[in-house]
Amino acid sequence: MILTEYNEQKHIENEKKWSYEEGLQLGEEIGEARGRRLGEKIGKMQAVKDMIIRLSQKKEISLKEAMEMLDIPEEYQNEYLDLIKSNDNK
């Protein structure tokens, strides 16, 4: 059996390094999950926005009427109008 000397300072440094690496990995995983959720939300909003525009054009009605036909709650309607207007300016 080989006896080694315990080095408290080295042990503390290693623990800090391992903790940092674990924290970094966890942070990356959380960031990726948040990014996916945000991407999904944006994708869904884009799909609804496209449906509003198509319905409005097909039925020759206002965007507001199209949103009402799609049962979009009133508290979200301004958000969709802003999204549509921002895409019109591009």
Backbone hydrogen bonds, N-H to C=O, Kabsch-Sander energy under -0.5 kcal/mol:
donor,donor_aa,acceptor,acceptor_aa,energy
3,L,1,M,-0.5
8,E,6,Y,-0.7
11,H,7,N,-2.3
12,I,8,E,-2.5
13,E,9,Q,-2.3
14,N,10,K,-2.4
15,E,11,H,-2.4
16,K,12,I,-2.4
17,K,13,E,-2.4
18,W,14,N,-2.7
19,S,15,E,-2.7
20,Y,16,K,-2.7
21,E,17,K,-2.5
22,E,18,W,-2.6
23,G,19,S,-2.7
24,L,20,Y,-2.7
25,Q,21,E,-2.4
26,L,22,E,-2.6
27,G,23,G,-2.6
28,E,24,L,-2.2
29,E,25,Q,-2.3
30,I,26,L,-2.5
31,G,27,G,-2.6
32,E,28,E,-2.5
33,A,29,E,-2.2
34,R,30,I,-2.6
35,G,31,G,-2.4
36,R,32,E,-2.5
37,R,33,A,-2.4
38,L,34,R,-2.6
39,G,35,G,-2.6
40,E,36,R,-2.6
41,K,37,R,-2.3
42,I,38,L,-2.5
43,G,39,G,-2.5
44,K,40,E,-2.4
45,M,41,K,-2.4
46,Q,42,I,-2.5
47,A,43,G,-2.1
48,V,44,K,-2.4
49,K,45,M,-2.6
50,D,46,Q,-2.4
51,M,47,A,-2.0
52,I,48,V,-2.5
53,I,49,K,-2.3
54,R,50,D,-2.7
55,L,51,M,-2.7
56,S,52,I,-2.5
57,Q,53,I,-2.5
58,K,54,R,-3.0
59,K,55,L,-2.7
60,E,56,S,-0.7
61,I,56,S,-1.9
66,A,62,S,-2.2
67,M,63,L,-2.4
68,E,64,K,-2.1
69,M,65,E,-2.2
70,L,66,A,-1.7
71,D,68,E,-1.3
72,I,67,M,-2.5
76,Y,73,P,-1.9
77,Q,73,P,-0.8
77,Q,74,E,-0.7
78,N,74,E,-0.6
80,Y,76,Y,-1.9
81,L,77,Q,-2.4
82,D,78,N,-2.6
83,L,79,E,-2.0
84,I,80,Y,-2.7
85,K,81,L,-2.6
86,S,82,D,-2.5
87,N,83,L,-1.6
88,D,84,I,-1.7
89,N,85,K,-1.4
90,K,87,N,-0.8
